Amino acid sequence: MNNNYLKEQLSKFNESTSLKDLQKYINDMIEIRKFDRQTPQDIMLFLTEEMGELAKEIKKSEKYKIDTSKKENNEIDVAGEIADIFIYLLSMCRVMNINLLEAFKNKEERNCDREWK
């Protein structure tokens, strides 16, 4: 398996792609790119960094004042940053051996029993 394999898998994804398929893709991607030694702490640091980048993109998209002294690309890429967060979330599930769909269902079952005001 290599990056061409990943591109081939990506080309098959559509609106019907399952969460299981996405998690398998992430597992393959992690092995191909040799990220398989990352610890939960490593992934949490990357996830936190990506959340900061998402915050910056939202600031740019909402026309907040931002530091323009650096020669940065000022393109707005909220979708790209959300995708990065999703990738790290799936990576965390992999390293912690969490089935995200099951975790989601279990949490929402508990949430359905809560009273929201």
C-alpha angles and dihedrals in degrees: 000000000000142000091290088059089052092050090050091051092047091053089060095055119106140145090297095055109125128228087242089058091050092050091050089051090051090049091052092044092052092052095045093048091042095238090133094110095061114123125218087258091054092050092046090055091051091045091051091049091052091050088055090050090050090052089052092050091050090049089053093046092050092048096245115164109269135182107266097173092100119077094244134153104260095199113128113237108169091147092053092051092048088051090052090052090049091051092052091045090055089045090054090050089053096050093043092044093238124156099218095202092053092045090050093049093047093048093047091049088056091045091052089059093052124092112237120203 
